Amino acid sequence: MTVPKHKTLNQKTLRKQKATGQLISMPVADEHIIEVQNYSEKICESINHLIPQLSETAKPLSAGQLKKLINSENTHLFLAKAEGNFIGMVTLIIVKIPTATRALIEDLVVDKNFLWQKIGKKLMAFAIDFARENGASTVNLTCAPRREAANALYKKLGFTLRETNVYKLDV
Ligand SMILES: CC(C)(COP(=O)(O)OP(=O)(O)OC[C@H]1O[C@@H](n2cnc3c(N)ncnc32)[C@H](O)[C@@H]1OP(=O)(O)O)[C@@H](O)C(=O)NCCC(=O)NCCS
């Protein structure tokens, strides 16, 4: 993906510019959300452009891994597309368990050059509608407290904190 050169802004600067009407995040037109159904090199490159903006430690996705992900029945990868470029993504996992249809949102990220333009919100709304249409009655996600923008976005969308323990085991 060719993203035009643009000054990288930190969250504080972005907030200030938004508040004063001076936001210089690159305006997008024609943005819409698609579910990835077929592999393409451009999609793989775009995802690998987004991954480091989500996690400093996550490894790039190989063509083979992306193809498996696309073919997975339970995993739905949604991309925000604008003017031919992929500028954001979110993954929705839907699994059936004995007591429910579980929907889990992971790996939401919008390219740093296109923040504050409701693209994150649109990606989330798309994933939530998709989950609802596929039988889920709740959508779950986790988010590190340090992720200020994401926590604000989730709260704005109506997500509430669940009283539960989240466990992890390295295997
Ligand atoms: C979180 C993220 C996806 C938001 O994307 P975005 O397209 O800029 O968000 P939106 O423009 O849709 O914002 C929607 C709402 O979220 C809130 N929000 C977004 N960014 C915010 C910020 N930096 N600080 C406070 N609130 C913020 C606002 O309430 C905003 O609504 P408003 O514009 O009406 O005020 C983006 O900041 C990102 O990719 N962050 C890095 C990756 C990450 O942390 N992912 C989450 C993993 S759990």
The ligand as an SDF file (V2000), in Angstrom:
LIG
                    3D

 48 50  0  0  0  0  0  0  0  0999 V2000
   -8.3560    2.8070   18.5690 C   0  0  0  0  0  0  0  0  0  0  0  0
   -8.3190    3.2160   17.1070 C   0  0  0  0  0  0  0  0  0  0  0  0
   -8.6540    2.0190   16.2410 C   0  0  0  0  0  0  0  0  0  0  0  0
   -9.3980    4.3260   16.8940 C   0  0  0  0  0  0  0  0  0  0  0  0
   -9.4680    4.5870   15.4940 O   0  0  0  0  0  0  0  0  0  0  0  0
  -10.0790    5.9320   14.9110 P   0  0  0  0  0  0  0  0  0  0  0  0
  -10.5200    5.6600   13.5300 O   0  0  0  0  0  0  0  0  0  0  0  0
   -9.1180    7.0590   15.0820 O   0  0  0  0  0  0  0  0  0  0  0  0
  -11.3150    6.1850   15.8650 O   0  0  0  0  0  0  0  0  0  0  0  0
  -12.6620    6.9500   15.5030 P   0  0  0  0  0  0  0  0  0  0  0  0
  -12.3720    8.1560   14.6640 O   0  0  0  0  0  0  0  0  0  0  0  0
  -13.6190    5.9650   14.9480 O   0  0  0  0  0  0  0  0  0  0  0  0
  -13.1090    7.4200   16.9470 O   0  0  0  0  0  0  0  0  0  0  0  0
  -14.3800    7.1280   17.4600 C   0  0  0  0  0  0  0  0  0  0  0  0
  -14.4510    7.6390   18.8890 C   0  0  0  0  0  0  0  0  0  0  0  0
  -13.4330    7.0390   19.6930 O   0  0  0  0  0  0  0  0  0  0  0  0
  -12.9040    7.9950   20.6220 C   0  0  0  0  0  0  0  0  0  0  0  0
  -11.4790    8.2020   20.3660 N   0  0  0  0  0  0  0  0  0  0  0  0
  -10.7990    7.8590   19.2390 C   0  0  0  0  0  0  0  0  0  0  0  0
   -9.4980    8.1790   19.3990 N   0  0  0  0  0  0  0  0  0  0  0  0
   -9.3800    8.7190   20.6260 C   0  0  0  0  0  0  0  0  0  0  0  0
   -8.2800    9.2450   21.3780 C   0  0  0  0  0  0  0  0  0  0  0  0
   -7.0400    9.2670   20.8550 N   0  0  0  0  0  0  0  0  0  0  0  0
   -8.4990    9.7060   22.6070 N   0  0  0  0  0  0  0  0  0  0  0  0
   -9.7450    9.7020   23.1420 C   0  0  0  0  0  0  0  0  0  0  0  0
  -10.8320    9.2190   22.4850 N   0  0  0  0  0  0  0  0  0  0  0  0
  -10.6380    8.7420   21.2510 C   0  0  0  0  0  0  0  0  0  0  0  0
  -13.6650    9.2650   20.4170 C   0  0  0  0  0  0  0  0  0  0  0  0
  -14.7060    9.2620   21.3520 O   0  0  0  0  0  0  0  0  0  0  0  0
  -14.2040    9.1410   19.0210 C   0  0  0  0  0  0  0  0  0  0  0  0
  -15.4320    9.7400   18.8660 O   0  0  0  0  0  0  0  0  0  0  0  0
  -15.5530   11.2860   18.4160 P   0  0  0  0  0  0  0  0  0  0  0  0
  -14.7270   11.4590   17.1800 O   0  0  0  0  0  0  0  0  0  0  0  0
  -17.0160   11.4410   18.1680 O   0  0  0  0  0  0  0  0  0  0  0  0
  -15.0610   12.0950   19.5690 O   0  0  0  0  0  0  0  0  0  0  0  0
   -6.9350    3.8020   16.7080 C   0  0  0  0  0  0  0  0  0  0  0  0
   -6.6020    4.8420   17.5960 O   0  0  0  0  0  0  0  0  0  0  0  0
   -5.8170    2.7870   16.7080 C   0  0  0  0  0  0  0  0  0  0  0  0
   -5.6070    2.0890   15.7080 O   0  0  0  0  0  0  0  0  0  0  0  0
   -5.0510    2.6820   17.8180 N   0  0  0  0  0  0  0  0  0  0  0  0
   -3.8740    1.7890   17.8750 C   0  0  0  0  0  0  0  0  0  0  0  0
   -4.2170    0.3170   17.9200 C   0  0  0  0  0  0  0  0  0  0  0  0
   -5.0680   -0.0510   19.1320 C   0  0  0  0  0  0  0  0  0  0  0  0
   -4.8540    0.4030   20.2480 O   0  0  0  0  0  0  0  0  0  0  0  0
   -6.0400   -0.9450   18.8780 N   0  0  0  0  0  0  0  0  0  0  0  0
   -6.9300   -1.4630   19.8840 C   0  0  0  0  0  0  0  0  0  0  0  0
   -6.5070   -2.8080   20.3610 C   0  0  0  0  0  0  0  0  0  0  0  0
   -7.4910   -3.3290   21.7570 S   0  0  0  0  0  0  0  0  0  0  0  0
  1  2  1  0
  2  3  1  0
  2  4  1  0
  2 36  1  0
  4  5  1  0
  5  6  1  0
  6  7  2  0
  6  8  1  0
  6  9  1  0
  9 10  1  0
 10 11  2  0
 10 12  1  0
 10 13  1  0
 13 14  1  0
 14 15  1  0
 15 16  1  0
 15 30  1  0
 16 17  1  0
 17 18  1  0
 17 28  1  0
 18 19  1  0
 18 27  1  0
 19 20  2  0
 20 21  1  0
 21 22  1  0
 21 27  2  0
 22 23  1  0
 22 24  2  0
 24 25  1  0
 25 26  2  0
 26 27  1  0
 28 29  1  0
 28 30  1  0
 30 31  1  0
 31 32  1  0
 32 33  2  0
 32 34  1  0
 32 35  1  0
 36 37  1  0
 36 38  1  0
 38 39  2  0
 38 40  1  0
 40 41  1  0
 41 42  1  0
 42 43  1  0
 43 44  2  0
 43 45  1  0
 45 46  1  0
 46 47  1  0
 47 48  1  0
M  END
$$$$
